[in-house]
Amino acid sequence: RILKELEVYLSKSDNQKSSHWKYYLEGSDYYNIYKDFGFGAYTKIKLHKIPIHNLFQRLIFGNKIFKTKEYHLFKKLCHIQNRQLDVDVIRHIFTFNLLNRYNIIKKNICIIGDGKSNFVGGLLTMNKKDIKIFSINLTEVLIHDYLMIRNINLIDDDSIIVVNNEKDLENPNKKLFLIDASNVHFLKNKNINLFINIVSMQEMKPESVEQYFQVIKSNSAYFYCCNGQYKKLIGGEELI
């Protein structure tokens, strides 16, 4: 049911894509959760490589982060996924650790442009009943991320809703709200207290970035942004 509802938006998604995503998503098998399309990797666990990963991760990042509750949270998620805890996941361990220090991972949280369902997966693994999750993305990536979390039964379909109108956002019985990027305007003034964007605003159309900033401001929300200071896309768009 969720897949069919998401697939309706495939015909509308081209208008939301920068040249970067038109290039990377054209002809891609985004139903395959193990493939990498430029929005995160999935590295299957190979037992003989675990000690090597662990050694170099500690050499690069230090020991401290691997003693945190956030590390154990994502280690649990990766174990369920049969996935190596790679650099994309480690980025999220640091992010969750920072946000927890400010005590803002609570209530209504919106992830703009999640990849491999890393942030959504972390929130669902936390299993906090008071958190509602809003994930907005290009249709293909929403489909891919949905399949990733359903593949390991992190959440039942009954707790997920594809947002087709603003009233859907008020459904009290849903935990995860999937929003196609074409419906970004639905998120204005919705009491969302935290927005997250990790390395994807630098790959959007500049006008899309402006839309997101308007939405964030309308909610008077916190915004965690981790993007490059400058990126020129394949079609010439410049993100600063």
Disulfide bonds with the S-S distance in Angstrom:
none
